[in-house]
Every structure is written in C-alpha cells, then in structure tokens.
Amino acid sequence: MPEVSAKVAPAGPHWLPGRARARVRALRRESRRTYFWRLGEFVALYIAAQGVGGLIAWLLPHVADNPAHAADPTASAWIIDYPNYAAQAGAMYVCICFALAWYATRLRADSSRAHRSC
C-alpha cells in the first residue's frame, strides 16, 4: 500500500514511487513501536470493517431458506437477496479502503517526520 500511496500522493523526496517501501522499512527499524502502532490501527479498522459487514448482514439478511425446497428437492435450498448482498459487500469494501488509506497516510506522515529529523 505505501507504493500506491506514493504514486497517488507523493510527498517530497522521501515518499516517491520506488522509495516508499524503503522508507517504511527504515521507519520499522528506527521506530518499531510507531510502526507497530500504525499496523495495529490498520488491523483494528479492518476488524471494524468485518463488524460493519456482520451488522449489515444481520440487519439485511442476504440468504434465506427456500420453503419450496422441502416439496421439490430440485429447487434451490436457498433464496439469495442480491441487493442485500451487494450492500454488505459495498459497505465492507468502503471500510477496508478507508483502513488501507488511513494506514498509508499515517505511514507517510511518520516517514515525513522521521525524514525531517535526520
């Protein structure tokens, strides 16, 4: 993700495509605690995205038993509600994209501070 962030929003000589991953490695060496804090933020936001998906699935179930299956075994056992499924997938996608953007932005900011202090 740092490489994508560097392509989308380069920030000075320290955060350019081809250098961003090296800066993250340097940040990990120089300030291990800060790096793992940022990684923890990403994991927490990713888990929250899964919770959002679970909440939407609970509020808008996308799979239900098909009562016709009991009488006709050739009928599908499930009824799929595709709009509800799409709502769940879309919400999770947006939350995961936010988590990745947050992670890359925070790494870029920390990399900038570490670069200025050198």
C-alpha positions, 0 to 999 in steps of 0.5 A: 500500500505505501507504493500506491500511496506514493504514486497517488500522493507523493510527498517530497523526496522521501515518499516517491514511487520506488522509495516508499517501501524503503522508507517504511522499512527504515521507519520499522527499524528506527521506530518499531513501536510507531510502526507497530502502532500504525499496523495495529490501527490498520488491523483494528479498522479492518476488524471494524470493517468485518463488524460493519459487514456482520451488522449489515448482514444481520440487519439485511439478511442476504440468504434465506431458506427456500420453503419450496425446497422441502416439496421439490428437492430440485429447487434451490435450498436457498433464496439469495437477496442480491441487493442485500448482498451487494450492500454488505459487500459495498459497505465492507469494501468502503471500510477496508479502503478507508483502513488501507488509506488511513494506514498509508497516510499515517505511514507517510506522515511518520516517514515525513517526520522521521525524514525531517529529523535526520 
